[in-house]
Amino acid sequence: MLHSMTGYGSAEAAVGERKVSIEIRAVNHRFLDVSVRMPKTFLPIENDIKKHVGSYATRGKVDVTIQFAGQQNGNTNLQVDVSRAHHIYSLLQKLKDDITVPGEIDLAALLPFKDIFFLEGDEAITPEILWQGLQPCLEQALRTMQVMQQTEGAVIAADMRQRLEIIAGAVGDIELRAPLSLADRQKTLQERVKTLCNGVTVDEQRMLQEIAILSDRSDITEELVRAKSHLQQFGRWLDGPEPAGKKLDFLIQEINREVNTIGSKASDAEISMKVVVIKNELEKIREQLQNAM
């Protein structure tokens, strides 16, 4: 099964009397890269969040944004983490001294650091309580994202199947042309040898043996067999239950390798034209796979 790496999901849930909101945005990336933006209250469960996201995504850049708003136990008193504010102030002072910036560091310099503020009661929320409240909400957002990825993945897969049919047809045409191309190659070699040896006695049997050896180097039977096998495997993985983006990308490279060999060995205009068709379709599939997992 093919999933697109592009997806969006969101969900909301209650944690006590507070509301937690989650937004997830995923785009294509060579590897899995999970980034979480959240209030410091959730820092103790950051690894749990990333691990859970990883159970839904094998590739892609996934940005998770968590917001925590509302009342906690009916209390809306805003508090300040004084020790954290002192630490930030010290760092700013050191930076000022190190780079010799004029002026003084005042309270306004601390205001952008929102993590120094918290609602009274948040410090009493344990990581276990946080995860119990957050996990169902995260699950819902991930499932919403996954539905979008599956829908787009199905569209990509349908496009690939059409291109696979074109490739399979071109491979079949090459397979039909190959014996004729080989016979033409042998005939051309015989005529060339006779021309070069004009007036010179040539061992006919030896000449035929040498021509057969040269012709064998132009035989593309093995490459055609492997290319057809790779195409069949591509179809099985494309329709299989597991995410197959990486495996399909590998197969595209292998098919392209066989096709390149066919083009270089055949030295036939008709086969060369079919090779161009195949390579064009392979490139379009490869581009699609850059956003698939």
MOQUILIN-V842795 format. One line per field, one symbol per residue. burial: I if it has 9 or more other ideal C-beta (glycine too) atoms within 8 Angstrom, else O. A space follows every 50 residues. Layout:
# MOQUILIN-V842795
burial = ???
This chain:
# MOQUILIN-V842795
burial = IIIIIIIIIIIOIOIIOIIIIIIIIIOIIOOIOIOIOIIOIIOOIIOIII OIIIOOIIIIIIIIIIOIOOIIOOIOOOOOIOOIIOOIIOOIIOIIOOOO OOOOOOOOIIOOOOIIOIIIIIOOIOOOIIIOIIIOIIIIIIIIIIOIII OIIIOIIOIIIOIIOIIIOIIOIIOOIIOOIIOIIIOOIIOOIIOOOOOO OIOOOOIOOOIIOIIOOIIIOOIIOIIIOIIOIIIOIIOOOOOIIIOIIO IIOIIIOIIIIIIOIIOIOIIIOIIOIIIOIIOIIIOIIOIII
